[in-house]
Amino acid sequence: MAGTLLFNALREAIDEEMARDPHVCVMGEDVGQYGGSYKVTKDLYEKYGELRVLDTPIAENSFTGMAVGAAMTGLRPIVEGMNMGFLLLAFNQISNNMGMLRYTSGGNFTIPTVVRGPGGVGRQLGAEHSQRLEAYFHAVPGIKIVACSTPTNAKGLMKAAIRDNNPVLFFEHVLLYNLSEELPAGDYTCALDQADLVKEGSDVTILTYSRMRHHCLKAVEQLDADGINAELIDLISLKPFDMETIARSIRKTHRVIVVEECMKTGGIGAELIALITEHCFDDLDARPIRLSSQDIPTPYNGNLENLTIIQPHQIVEAAQTIVRQGL
């Protein structure tokens, strides 16, 4: 049996949840007749109609605000950002409205909304279309943030996000949509707050998420050949972090490397290392290493673009360095 592509796994999740719950609806630019910029909503317009799969004008602040209002009245909207970078235009609606209304209304309203779309560094998409917004939204109270990395967790996380009664920012990487694997049979969900232990090891903990999971897998294969047994954890949940899984691993390996595509300054890795220092300092035998993208706009030139983000050989070199420090 052929595997399922990641974008089709997301589509299956949305389709199944729309069939299960008539309150679920989709809105965004070109999500209807066109089927979404990466075809995640393909054919849903014909199946569920224009009231549940709503094509909107190019006005992110307006339709994201509309989603908040729809959620307040009992619907469960899914907002697609054609590119996650465009959602900077809806920062106010996501932060001041979506994240805070449950609290500021004294619990009178829940905002069960999913905000999803493609992001990350693609292949020569230019600076404005290569944004990584997870750190931008990380300080906003009241929202959950997840990043899918495989077709299996993409489908399970999307279904869980739609069913959750809190707003969820759902990050998809533009270069993972054509990743393929067989999905579990039947209805399943993945926990929104749990990391995925991808590979057990004893020498060093590698923490990562999204596309960097696959860069790290390449590095781990090389490290195994070099006699270094790395433990690989896909964070999945960027807010809140699964500190129980992270701390358990560090207690075993006593070394940690954070690998991210996010910018280094104020990024996900910065917050994660701060928490590791607070909670796991006595378990560390070497200073943590943070491998992040360079703090520059992503170049259009393909060779320069590759130089701005972490590559597998850099992960291998960092692991070799940190393991030798403990010898």
RONU-847969 format. One record per atom (N, C-alpha, C, O): x, z, y. Coordinates in steps of 0.05 Angstrom, whole numbers, padded with zeros to 5 digits, always signed. Atoms other than C-alpha are relative to their C-alpha. Layout:
# RONU-847969
XZY;...
***
This chain:
# RONU-847969
+00017+00000-00024;+00000+00000+00000;+00018+00000+00025;+00037+00015+00027;-00016+00001-00025;+00027-00019+00069;-00004+00025+00016;-00026+00037+00015;+00002-00023-00017;+00041+00036+00117;-00017-00005+00025;-00025-00028+00030;+00016+00001-00025;+00003+00051+00182;+00019+00002+00023;+00036+00020+00024;-00015-00001-00025;+00035+00036+00249;-00009+00023+00017;-00032+00031+00016;+00006-00024-00016;+00038+00094+00298;-00023-00005+00019;-00041+00012+00022;+00022+00005-00018;-00008+00061+00348;-00027-00002-00014;-00047+00006-00003;+00025+00001+00016;-00059+00048+00293;-00008+00028-00010;-00031+00034-00014;+00006-00028+00008;-00053+00121+00270;-00014+00014+00023;-00033+00029+00018;+00014-00011-00024;-00072+00142+00341;-00028-00011+00002;-00047+00004+00008;+00026+00013-00002;-00129+00092+00341;-00019+00012-00021;-00042+00017-00015;+00016-00012+00021;-00154+00119+00274;-00010+00027+00008;-00033+00034+00004;+00007-00028-00008;-00153+00190+00301;-00023-00001+00020;-00043+00014+00018;+00020+00001-00021;-00193+00171+00363;-00026-00010-00011;-00048+00000-00005;+00024+00012+00013;-00242+00128+00323;-00015+00021-00017;-00039+00024-00014;+00013-00020+00017;-00255+00183+00272;-00012+00023+00016;-00034+00033+00009;+00011-00022-00016;-00265+00236+00325;-00024-00009+00017;-00042+00007+00022;+00023+00011-00014;-00312+00191+00365;-00024-00002-00018;-00047+00002-00010;+00022+00002+00019;-00353+00180+00302;-00010+00028-00008;-00034+00032-00013;+00007-00027+00008;-00352+00254+00286;-00015+00015+00022;-00033+00031+00016;+00011-00016-00022;-00370+00280+00355;-00009-00019+00023;+00009-00032+00035;+00009+00018-00021;-00414+00240+00404;+00008+00007+00028;+00004-00008+00047;-00009-00009-00026;-00385+00280+00462;+00028-00012+00007;+00036-00011+00031;-00027+00011-00005;-00316+00246+00455;-00003-00027+00013;-00018-00044+00004;+00000+00026-00014;-00304+00189+00503;+00028-00006+00010;+00045+00011+00011;-00026+00010-00009;-00246+00148+00529;-00003-00013+00027;-00022-00027+00032;+00000+00013-00026;-00229+00126+00599;+00028-00006+00009;+00047+00008+00003;-00026+00008-00010;-00172+00090+00633;+00000-00030+00005;-00020-00044+00002;-00003+00028-00008;-00146+00022+00655;+00003-00017-00025;+00022-00013-00041;-00002+00020+00022;-00158-00034+00605;-00004+00012-00028;+00005+00001-00048;+00004-00012+00027;-00179+00014+00549;-00023-00013-00015;-00025-00010-00039;+00024+00011+00012;-00244-00024+00536;+00004-00027-00012;+00014-00030-00035;+00000+00027+00012;-00248-00099+00527;+00028-00009-00008;+00031-00023-00028;-00028+00007+00006;-00172-00107+00527;+00011+00016-00023;+00029+00007-00037;-00008-00017+00022;-00163-00050+00477;+00024+00017+00005;+00037+00028-00013;-00023-00017-00007;-00109-00012+00515;+00026-00016+00002;+00029-00037-00011;-00025+00015-00004;-00040-00034+00538;+00016-00002-00025;+00032-00021-00028;-00014+00001+00026;-00012-00018+00469;-00019+00001-00023;-00012+00008-00046;+00021+00005+00020;-00077-00030+00431;-00008+00026-00015;-00018+00024-00038;+00008-00025+00013;-00090+00044+00416;-00031+00002-00001;-00041+00016-00018;+00029-00001+00000;-00164+00034+00433;-00013-00027-00008;-00036-00032-00001;+00010+00027+00008;-00172-00036+00403;-00026+00002-00016;-00027+00018-00035;+00026+00003+00014;-00244-00052+00381;-00018+00024+00004;-00041+00023-00005;+00018-00023-00004;-00271+00016+00402;-00022-00006+00020;-00043+00006+00019;+00020+00008-00019;-00307-00016+00461;-00024-00013-00014;-00047-00007-00007;+00022+00013+00015;-00347-00060+00414;-00015+00019-00017;-00040+00016-00021;+00013-00019+00019;-00362-00002+00367;-00016+00021+00014;-00038+00028+00005;+00013-00023-00013;-00381+00052+00417;-00013-00006+00027;-00027+00010+00038;+00013+00007-00025;-00401+00015+00480;+00015+00009+00025;+00033+00025+00024;-00015-00004-00025;-00380+00017+00553;-00003+00027+00012;+00013+00035+00028;+00003-00027-00011;-00407+00087+00567;+00020+00019-00013;+00026+00040-00001;-00019-00018+00014;-00360+00118+00516;+00028-00010+00000;+00047+00005-00006;-00027+00012-00003;-00301+00071+00525;+00000-00014+00027;-00007-00038+00029;+00005+00008-00027;-00299+00064+00600;+00025-00013+00013;+00045+00001+00017;-00021+00013-00016;-00255+00013+00636;-00002+00010+00029;-00024+00010+00041;+00000-00012-00027;-00235+00043+00703;+00016-00018+00019;+00032-00035+00010;-00017+00013-00019;-00205+00016+00767;+00029+00012-00002;+00033+00032-00015;-00027-00010-00001;-00130+00025+00780;+00000+00023+00020;+00007+00019+00043;+00003-00024-00017;-00141+00095+00808;+00003+00025-00016;-00017+00038-00022;-00004-00022+00018;-00109+00149+00766;-00011+00026+00010;-00022+00042-00006;+00011-00025-00010;-00128+00206+00812;-00030+00001-00003;-00041+00022-00009;+00029+00001+00002;-00201+00184+00811;-00010+00004-00028;-00027+00021-00033;+00011-00002+00027;-00212+00174+00737;+00009+00025-00015;-00004+00034-00033;-00008-00026+00012;-00171+00236+00718;-00018+00022+00011;-00026+00040-00004;+00018-00019-00011;-00214+00276+00765;-00028-00003-00012;-00042+00017-00017;+00026+00005+00014;-00276+00244+00734;+00000+00012-00028;-00021+00023-00037;-00002-00012+00027;-00251+00267+00666;-00004+00030+00001;-00017+00042-00016;+00004-00029-00003;-00247+00339+00691;-00029+00006+00004;-00040+00025-00009;+00028-00004-00004;-00318+00335+00716;-00016-00005-00025;-00035+00010-00031;+00014+00005+00025;-00341+00304+00650;+00004+00022-00020;-00015+00030-00034;-00005-00023+00018;-00308+00360+00611;-00016+00024+00008;-00025+00039-00009;+00015-00023-00010;-00342+00412+00655;-00030-00002-00009;-00043+00019-00012;+00028+00004+00008;-00410+00382+00635;-00004-00001-00030;-00026-00004-00039;+00003-00002+00029;-00395+00385+00560;+00012-00023-00015;+00011-00023-00040;-00013+00022+00014;-00360+00319+00544;+00029+00007-00007;+00040+00027+00002;-00027-00004+00009;-00292+00313+00511;+00016-00025+00006;+00021-00041-00012;-00012+00025-00008;-00256+00259+00550;+00029-00003-00009;+00044+00017-00011;-00028+00007+00006;-00191+00224+00529;+00008-00019+00023;-00004-00041+00025;-00010+00016-00023;-00154+00197+00590;+00025-00015-00009;+00044-00002-00018;-00024+00015+00006;-00105+00141+00578;+00014-00007+00027;+00003-00019+00045;-00017+00010-00021;-00048+00132+00627;+00013-00025-00010;+00029-00023-00029;-00012+00025+00010;-00028+00059+00619;+00030+00003-00004;+00042-00008-00022;-00028-00009+00002;+00042+00086+00631;+00000+00028+00011;-00011+00033+00032;+00002-00028-00008;+00053+00161+00636;+00011+00004+00028;+00003+00023+00042;-00010-00002-00027;+00092+00150+00700;-00021-00003+00021;-00019+00008+00043;+00022+00004-00019;+00028+00128+00734;-00016+00026+00005;-00029+00029+00025;+00016-00025-00002;-00001+00198+00722;+00011+00019+00021;-00002+00039+00026;-00008-00015-00023;+00041+00225+00778;-00021-00001+00022;-00023+00017+00038;+00021+00003-00020;-00016+00199+00820;-00023+00019-00005;-00039+00024+00013;+00022-00018+00008;-00062+00247+00783;+00011+00029-00003;-00002+00045-00016;-00013-00027+00004;-00015+00308+00787;-00019+00022+00010;-00021+00043-00003;+00018-00020-00010;-00065+00346+00830;-00023+00006-00019;-00030+00029-00024;+00023-00004+00018;-00123+00334+00783;+00009+00014-00026;-00006+00030-00037;-00009-00012+00025;-00081+00354+00722;+00008+00029+00005;+00002+00046-00012;-00011-00027-00004;-00049+00415+00753;-00021+00019+00013;-00028+00040+00001;+00019-00017-00014;-00099+00444+00803;-00028+00001-00012;-00041+00022-00009;+00027+00001+00011;-00162+00423+00767;+00000+00005-00030;-00011+00025-00040;+00001-00001+00029;-00151+00411+00693;+00012+00025-00011;+00001+00038-00028;-00014-00023+00011;-00102+00467+00682;-00011+00027+00009;-00009+00046-00006;+00008-00026-00011;-00134+00520+00725;-00030+00007+00000;-00037+00030+00004;+00029-00005-00004;-00210+00512+00724;-00011+00020-00019;-00030+00035-00012;+00011-00020+00019;-00222+00553+00662;+00005+00028+00011;-00012+00046+00009;-00007-00026-00011;-00187+00611+00696;-00015+00005+00027;-00027+00026+00030;+00011-00005-00026;-00212+00601+00767;-00031+00001+00000;-00043+00010+00018;+00029-00001+00003;-00284+00593+00742;-00009+00026-00015;-00032+00030-00021;+00006-00025+00015;-00279+00661+00707;-00009-00006-00028;-00025+00010-00040;+00007+00007+00027;-00286+00626+00640;-00027-00014-00003;-00036-00019-00025;+00026+00014+00001;-00351+00591+00658;+00003-00029-00009;-00016-00040-00020;-00004+00028+00009;-00320+00523+00644;+00025-00002-00018;+00045+00012-00014;-00024+00008+00015;-00274+00497+00590;+00005-00030+00007;-00013-00044+00014;-00008+00027-00007;-00236+00432+00601;+00013-00013-00025;+00037-00016-00025;-00011+00012+00024;-00228+00400+00532;+00007-00030+00004;-00009-00047-00003;-00008+00027-00008;-00190+00339+00556;+00027-00006-00012;+00045+00011-00013;-00026+00010+00008;-00133+00298+00526;+00009-00021+00020;-00006-00040+00026;-00013+00020-00018;-00087+00260+00573;+00023-00012-00016;+00042+00002-00023;-00019+00013+00019;-00047+00210+00532;+00010-00026+00012;-00002-00038+00029;-00010+00026-00008;-00004+00149+00541;+00030-00003-00007;+00043+00016-00016;-00028+00006+00006;+00064+00115+00532;+00019+00010+00021;+00013+00007+00045;-00020-00007-00019;+00126+00142+00564;+00028-00003-00013;+00030-00014-00035;-00027+00001+00011;+00201+00149+00553;+00014-00026+00009;+00003-00044+00021;-00016+00023-00007;+00257+00099+00561;-00005-00022-00021;+00001-00018-00045;+00006+00023+00018;+00236+00032+00531;+00024-00018-00002;+00047-00009-00004;-00021+00020-00001;+00276-00032+00531;-00002-00016+00025;-00018-00034+00027;-00001+00013-00026;+00291-00053+00602;-00027-00002+00013;-00036-00023+00022;+00026-00002-00015;+00225-00030+00632;+00004+00008+00029;-00015+00008+00044;-00006-00007-00028;+00259-00008+00696;-00006+00030+00005;-00018+00043-00012;+00000-00029-00006;+00262+00061+00729;-00028+00011+00000;-00033+00032-00012;+00026-00011-00003;+00189+00070+00746;-00017+00000-00025;-00036+00015-00028;+00014+00002+00026;+00165+00051+00676;+00016+00014-00022;+00009+00010-00046;-00016-00014+00020;+00217+00094+00641;+00000+00030+00004;+00018+00045-00002;+00002-00028-00007;+00193+00162+00664;-00004+00018-00024;-00016+00010-00044;+00005-00021+00020;+00195+00225+00622;-00012+00023+00016;+00002+00038+00030;+00014-00018-00018;+00142+00270+00654;-00004+00028-00012;-00016+00045+00001;+00006-00026+00013;+00142+00328+00604;+00010+00024+00017;-00004+00044+00019;-00011-00022-00016;+00186+00371+00650;-00015+00003+00026;-00018+00025+00036;+00015-00001-00024;+00145+00353+00711;-00024+00019-00003;-00031+00035+00015;+00024-00015+00005;+00083+00385+00680;+00004+00027-00014;-00014+00042-00018;-00006-00023+00017;+00118+00441+00642;-00008+00026+00013;-00015+00045+00000;+00005-00025-00015;+00107+00493+00696;-00030+00005+00006;-00037+00025+00016;+00029-00002-00006;+00032+00480+00702;-00014+00019-00019;-00013+00014-00043;+00014-00019+00019;-00008+00539+00674;-00026-00013-00010;-00039-00029+00003;+00026+00008+00011;-00067+00526+00629;-00001-00025-00016;-00022-00033-00026;+00000+00024+00016;-00045+00463+00594;+00019+00002-00024;+00038+00018-00023;-00018+00003+00023;-00014+00448+00526;+00013-00027+00001;+00002-00046+00011;-00015+00025-00001;+00039+00395+00518;+00011-00005-00028;+00025+00012-00039;-00011+00007+00026;+00055+00359+00453;+00012-00028+00002;+00005-00044+00019;-00012+00027+00002;+00099+00299+00435;+00001-00008-00029;+00013+00005-00046;+00000+00010+00028;+00086+00259+00372;+00025-00016-00005;+00038-00026+00013;-00025+00014+00007;+00143+00226+00334;-00002-00017-00025;+00016-00032-00031;+00004+00016+00024;+00115+00196+00270;-00030-00007-00002;-00046+00006+00011;+00028+00006+00003;+00050+00162+00250;-00017+00024-00011;-00039+00028-00003;+00014-00022+00012;+00031+00223+00208;-00006+00022+00021;-00029+00031+00023;+00006-00021-00019;+00039+00275+00263;-00015-00011+00024;-00030+00004+00037;+00015+00011-00022;+00011+00227+00315;-00030+00002-00005;-00045+00011+00012;+00029-00002+00007;-00056+00223+00279;-00010+00029-00001;-00030+00036+00010;+00009-00028+00003;-00059+00297+00261;-00001+00015+00027;-00019+00031+00032;-00001-00013-00026;-00039+00320+00331;-00022-00010+00018;-00035+00005+00032;+00021+00010-00017;-00088+00273+00365;-00027+00011-00007;-00043+00019+00010;+00025-00012+00009;-00146+00298+00323;-00002+00029+00009;-00023+00038+00018;+00000-00028-00009;-00126+00370+00338;-00003+00003+00030;-00017+00021+00039;+00001-00001-00029;-00118+00356+00412;-00029-00006+00009;-00039+00008+00028;+00028+00007-00008;-00188+00324+00417;-00018+00024-00006;-00037+00029+00009;+00018-00022+00007;-00219+00384+00382;+00006+00026+00015;-00010+00044+00016;-00008-00024-00014;-00181+00435+00424;-00017+00004+00026;-00024-00016+00038;+00016-00005-00024;-00220+00468+00481;+00017+00003+00025;+00006+00011+00046;-00018-00001-00023;-00160+00466+00528;+00010-00028+00006;+00011-00045-00012;-00012+00026-00006;-00129+00407+00565;+00027-00003-00015;+00043+00016-00015;-00025+00006+00015;-00073+00375+00524;+00012-00025+00012;+00000-00046+00013;-00015+00024-00007;-00020+00328+00551;+00014-00010-00025;+00029+00004-00038;-00009+00011+00025;-00003+00282+00494;+00019-00023+00005;+00011-00045+00014;-00021+00019-00006;+00063+00245+00500;+00006-00018-00024;+00012-00008-00046;-00006+00020+00021;+00074+00181+00460;+00025-00016+00011;+00026-00021+00035;-00023+00015-00009;+00140+00143+00462;-00004-00030-00003;-00013-00038-00025;+00006+00028+00000;+00136+00070+00479;+00015-00015-00022;+00005-00036-00031;-00015+00014+00021;+00188+00051+00426;-00007+00010-00028;+00005+00001-00047;+00008-00010+00027;+00154+00088+00369;-00027-00011-00010;-00035-00006-00032;+00027+00010+00007;+00087+00051+00369;+00000-00017-00026;-00019-00017-00041;-00001+00017+00024;+00110+00003+00314;+00014+00014-00024;+00020+00001-00044;-00010-00016+00022;+00139+00059+00270;-00022+00001-00022;-00046+00004-00015;+00020+00003+00021;+00104+00054+00202;+00006+00020-00023;+00029+00024-00031;-00001-00016+00024;+00090+00102+00144;-00028+00004-00011;-00047-00001+00003;+00026-00005+00013;+00035+00119+00095;-00010+00027+00010;+00005+00047+00012;+00013-00025-00010;-00014+00172+00122;-00012+00015-00023;-00020+00004-00043;+00014-00016+00020;-00042+00230+00083;-00029-00009-00003;-00041-00018+00017;+00028+00008+00004;-00110+00216+00053;-00019+00021+00011;-00012+00045+00013;+00021-00019-00010;-00173+00247+00082;+00004+00009+00028;+00023+00000+00042;+00000-00011-00028;-00186+00285+00146;+00021+00022+00001;+00021+00041-00015;-00020-00021-00003;-00126+00326+00169;+00007+00003+00030;+00003-00016+00046;-00010-00005-00027;-00099+00357+00233;+00028+00013-00002;+00035+00024-00023;-00026-00013-00003;-00030+00382+00255;-00003+00021+00021;-00015+00016+00042;+00001-00022-00020;-00022+00448+00292;+00013-00009+00026;+00035-00020+00025;-00011+00008-00026;-00011+00438+00366;+00023+00018+00009;+00037+00011+00028;-00019-00019-00009;+00035+00498+00371;+00023+00006-00020;+00036+00026-00018;-00020-00005+00021;+00081+00490+00311;+00021-00022-00001;+00014-00046+00001;-00022+00019+00003;+00149+00457+00305;+00001-00010-00029;-00011+00002-00047;-00003+00012+00027;+00167+00413+00245;+00028+00003-00009;+00047-00008+00003;-00027-00003+00012;+00226+00433+00202;+00005-00026-00016;-00004-00028-00038;-00004+00027+00011;+00250+00362+00187;+00020+00001-00023;+00016-00011-00044;-00020-00002+00021;+00312+00381+00147;+00013+00028+00002;+00020+00037+00024;-00012-00026+00000;+00339+00449+00126;+00031-00003+00000;+00041-00022-00012;-00029-00001+00000;+00412+00466+00138;+00011+00027+00006;-00005+00046+00010;-00012-00027-00003;+00461+00523+00148;+00021+00002+00021;+00029+00024+00029;-00023+00000-00018;+00515+00502+00197;-00007+00000+00029;+00007+00012+00046;+00007+00003-00028;+00480+00484+00262;-00029-00008+00001;-00039-00023-00015;+00028+00008-00005;+00408+00479+00288;+00000-00021+00022;+00012-00018+00043;+00005+00021-00020;+00389+00415+00324;-00030+00000+00006;-00047-00004-00011;+00027+00000-00010;+00326+00419+00366;-00005-00026+00015;+00011-00033+00033;+00005+00025-00013;+00294+00355+00389;-00030-00006+00000;-00046+00010-00009;+00028+00008+00000;+00228+00318+00400;-00002-00030+00006;+00016-00043+00016;+00006+00028-00006;+00196+00249+00406;+00020-00019-00013;+00028-00015-00035;-00018+00021+00011;+00242+00188+00397;+00026+00011-00009;+00039+00001-00028;-00026-00011+00007;+00304+00232+00394;+00000+00012-00028;+00022+00016-00040;+00001-00008+00028;+00280+00257+00326;+00015-00020-00018;+00029-00013-00036;-00011+00021+00016;+00302+00190+00298;+00029-00004+00005;+00044-00011-00013;-00028+00000-00006;+00368+00190+00334;+00014+00023-00015;+00036+00019-00025;-00012-00023+00013;+00381+00259+00306;+00001-00004-00031;+00020+00005-00043;-00001+00005+00029;+00363+00237+00235;+00024-00018-00007;+00037-00013-00028;-00024+00017+00005;+00417+00183+00240;+00025+00017+00002;+00044+00014-00014;-00023-00017-00003;+00466+00235+00265;+00003+00020-00024;+00025+00024-00033;+00000-00019+00022;+00447+00285+00210;+00011-00014-00026;+00026-00001-00041;-00010+00015+00024;+00461+00231+00157;+00031-00002+00002;+00044+00001-00019;-00029+00002-00004;+00531+00221+00186;+00013+00028-00004;+00035+00030-00016;-00011-00027+00003;+00543+00297+00190;+00000+00009-00029;+00020+00022-00037;+00000-00006+00029;+00523+00305+00117;+00024-00012-00014;+00037+00000-00030;-00023+00014+00012;+00576+00254+00099;+00026+00014+00008;+00046+00012-00007;-00024-00014-00010;+00626+00295+00140;+00001+00029-00010;+00020+00043-00002;+00000-00028+00011;+00608+00360+00104;-00012+00020+00018;-00008+00044+00014;+00014-00019-00018;+00567+00391+00160;-00030-00001-00006;-00043-00022-00005;+00028-00003+00008;+00498+00416+00139;-00017+00008+00023;-00019+00032+00029;+00016-00006-00024;+00454+00411+00200;-00029+00004-00007;-00040-00008-00025;+00029-00004+00002;+00383+00438+00206;-00013-00014+00023;-00005-00010+00046;+00013+00017-00020;+00337+00391+00244;-00029+00010+00004;-00044+00011-00015;+00027-00009-00006;+00274+00416+00279;-00011-00019+00022;+00001-00022+00043;+00015+00015-00020;+00225+00371+00315;-00019+00019+00014;-00037+00031+00001;+00015-00021-00014;+00194+00415+00369;-00030-00005-00001;-00045+00014-00002;+00029+00008-00001;+00127+00377+00370;-00014+00012+00025;-00022-00002+00043;+00013-00015-00022;+00098+00430+00417;+00021+00006+00022;+00040+00020+00017;-00018-00005-00023;+00133+00429+00485;-00011+00022+00017;+00004+00034+00033;+00011-00023-00014;+00086+00481+00513;-00025+00009-00016;-00045-00006-00016;-00022-00019+00001;+00084+00532+00483;+00021-00009-00021;+00014-00024-00040;-00020+00005+00021;+00150+00527+00444;-00006+00018-00024;-00016+00041-00021;+00002-00016+00025;+00148+00551+00372;+00025+00017-00003;+00043+00010-00019;-00024-00016+00000;+00199+00605+00384;+00005+00014-00026;+00028+00021-00033;-00003-00013+00026;+00187+00637+00316;+00017-00017-00018;+00036-00008-00031;-00015+00019+00017;+00212+00575+00279;+00028-00004+00011;+00047-00005-00004;-00026+00004-00012;+00269+00565+00329;+00018+00024-00005;+00041+00020-00013;-00016-00024+00004;+00293+00637+00325;+00008+00004-00029;+00030+00013-00035;-00006-00003+00029;+00289+00638+00249;+00024-00018-00008;+00041-00010-00023;-00021+00019+00006;+00334+00577+00246;+00027+00009+00012;+00048+00008-00001;-00025-00008-00013;+00385+00604+00296;+00012+00025-00014;+00036+00028-00015;-00009-00024+00015;+00389+00670+00257;+00016-00009-00024;+00033+00006-00034;-00013+00010+00024;+00411+00628+00198;+00026-00016+00007;+00046-00012-00007;-00023+00018-00006;+00459+00577+00231;+00019+00011+00021;+00043+00005+00021;-00016-00012-00021;+00483+00617+00292;+00011-00020+00021;+00028-00013+00037;-00009+00020-00019;+00493+00552+00331;-00024-00018+00006;-00041-00023-00012;+00023+00016-00007;+00444+00508+00368;+00008-00023+00020;+00023-00019+00038;-00003+00023-00017;+00443+00439+00400;-00028-00010+00007;-00045-00013-00011;+00026+00011-00008;+00384+00414+00441;+00005-00029+00008;+00022-00036+00025;-00003+00029-00005;+00376+00338+00442;-00027-00010+00012;-00048-00007-00001;+00025+00009-00013;+00326+00307+00491;+00005-00026+00015;+00028-00033+00021;-00002+00024-00017;+00311+00243+00528;-00007+00008+00029;-00004-00009+00047;+00006-00010-00026;+00288+00285+00587;+00025+00003+00017;+00047+00004+00007;-00023-00004-00018;+00332+00292+00649;+00012+00028-00005;-00001+00046-00013;-00014-00025+00006;+00384+00347+00644;-00009+00022+00020;-00014+00045+00012;+00007-00020-00020;+00367+00382+00710;-00030+00007-00002;-00047-00010+00001;+00027-00009+00001;+00304+00424+00702;-00016-00012-00023;-00041-00013-00022;+00013+00013+00022;+00288+00390+00636;-00011+00020-00021;-00009+00044-00018;+00010-00016+00023;+00256+00415+00571;+00023+00016-00012;+00019+00039-00019;-00023-00014+00011;+00325+00432+00545;+00009+00024+00016;+00018+00044+00005;-00008-00022-00018;+00340+00476+00605;-00018+00024-00005;-00008+00046-00008;+00018-00022+00005;+00278+00518+00593;+00004+00011-00028;+00003+00035-00032;-00003-00008+00028;+00290+00520+00518;+00025+00017-00003;+00025+00038-00016;-00025-00015+00002;+00362+00544+00526;-00003+00027+00014;+00009+00047+00005;+00005-00026-00013;+00339+00598+00575;-00015+00019-00019;-00008+00043-00020;+00014-00017+00019;+00290+00624+00523;+00017+00008-00024;+00016+00031-00033;-00018-00006+00022;+00342+00620+00468;+00019+00022+00009;+00025+00040-00007;-00019-00020-00010;+00390+00660+00511;-00014+00027+00002;-00002+00048-00004;+00015-00026-00002;+00336+00713+00523;-00006+00012-00027;-00004+00036-00030;+00010-00011+00025;+00312+00719+00452;+00020-00001-00023;+00016+00014-00043;-00017+00004+00023;+00370+00697+00407;+00030+00004+00007;+00047-00005-00009;-00027-00001-00009;+00433+00714+00446;+00019+00013-00020;+00041+00003-00025;-00017-00014+00018;+00461+00763+00395;+00004-00015-00027;+00022-00008-00042;-00003+00016+00025;+00452+00712+00339;+00018-00024+00003;+00025-00037-00017;-00017+00023-00005;+00495+00659+00372;+00029+00005-00003;+00040+00025+00007;-00029-00002+00003;+00567+00649+00351;+00015-00020+00019;+00039-00020+00020;-00011+00020-00018;+00578+00592+00401;-00020-00006+00022;-00044-00003+00018;+00019+00006-00022;+00549+00572+00468;-00017-00023-00007;-00008-00042-00020;+00018+00022+00005;+00488+00527+00463;+00010-00026+00013;+00022-00025+00034;-00007+00026-00011;+00499+00452+00475;-00026-00014+00007;-00045-00015-00009;+00023+00015-00008;+00449+00411+00514;+00007-00029+00005;+00024-00036+00021;-00005+00029-00002;+00449+00335+00505;-00025-00012+00012;-00046-00014-00001;+00023+00009-00015;+00403+00304+00557;+00007-00027+00014;+00030-00035+00015;-00005+00025-00015;+00394+00239+00596;+00013+00007+00027;+00011+00029+00037;-00013-00004-00026;+00434+00230+00659;-00020+00001+00023;-00042-00012+00021;+00019-00004-00023;+00402+00250+00725;+00001-00024+00019;+00009-00021+00043;+00001+00024-00017;+00395+00179+00751;-00025-00016-00007;-00035-00014-00030;+00022+00018+00007;+00338+00128+00755;+00010-00018-00023;+00032-00028-00022;-00008+00016+00023;+00339+00089+00690;+00006-00029+00008;-00011-00042+00020;-00007+00027-00008;+00376+00023+00701;-00016-00021-00015;-00025-00016-00038;+00013+00023+00014;+00343-00044+00684;+00020-00013-00019;+00011-00022-00041;-00020+00012+00018;+00408-00070+00654;+00001+00015-00027;+00003+00039-00028;+00003-00012+00027;+00404-00058+00579;+00024+00017-00008;+00021+00038-00019;-00024-00015+00007;+00476-00035+00570;+00001+00026+00016;+00008+00047+00005;+00000-00024-00017;+00471+00014+00628;-00022+00019-00008;-00019+00043-00008;+00023-00016+00010;+00403+00037+00603;+00009+00017-00024;+00003+00041-00025;-00009-00014+00024;+00434+00056+00536;+00020+00023+00007;+00020+00043-00007;-00019-00020-00007;+00489+00095+00571;-00013+00024+00013;+00000+00046+00014;+00013-00023-00014;+00439+00140+00608;-00013+00019-00020;-00018+00042-00012;+00013-00018+00020;+00408+00168+00544;+00019+00006-00023;+00038-00008-00028;-00017-00009+00022;+00437+00205+00485;-00002-00019-00024;-00023-00027-00031;-00001+00017+00024;+00460+00163+00426;+00009+00017-00024;+00021+00038-00021;-00007-00015+00024;+00471+00186+00353;+00029+00010-00001;+00034+00032-00010;-00028-00008+00002;+00547+00187+00358;+00006+00024+00018;+00024+00040+00011;-00004-00023-00017;+00543+00237+00415;-00010+00026-00013;+00002+00048-00010;+00011-00023+00015;+00501+00283+00372;+00019+00009-00022;+00024+00033-00026;-00020-00006+00020;+00552+00278+00316;+00024+00014+00011;+00033+00034+00000;-00023-00013-00012;+00609+00295+00362;-00006+00028+00010;+00011+00046+00007;+00007-00027-00009;+00572+00355+00392;-00002+00019-00024;+00008+00042-00022;+00002-00017+00023;+00556+00382+00323;+00028+00007-00012;+00033+00030-00019;-00027-00005+00010;+00628+00374+00300;+00014+00020+00017;+00029+00038+00007;-00013-00018-00019;+00652+00410+00362;-00010+00029-00003;+00006+00048-00004;+00011-00027+00001;+00604+00469+00357;+00005+00014-00026;+00008+00039-00027;-00006-00012+00026;+00616+00480+00283;+00029+00009-00001;+00035+00030-00012;-00028-00008+00000;+00692+00481+00293;+00004+00025+00017;+00022+00040+00011;-00003-00024-00017;+00683+00533+00348;-00004+00026-00016;+00008+00046-00009;+00006-00024+00015;+00656+00581+00297;+00018+00005-00023;+00015+00025-00038;-00019-00003+00023;+00712+00571+00246;+00023+00019+00007;+00040+00023-00010;
***
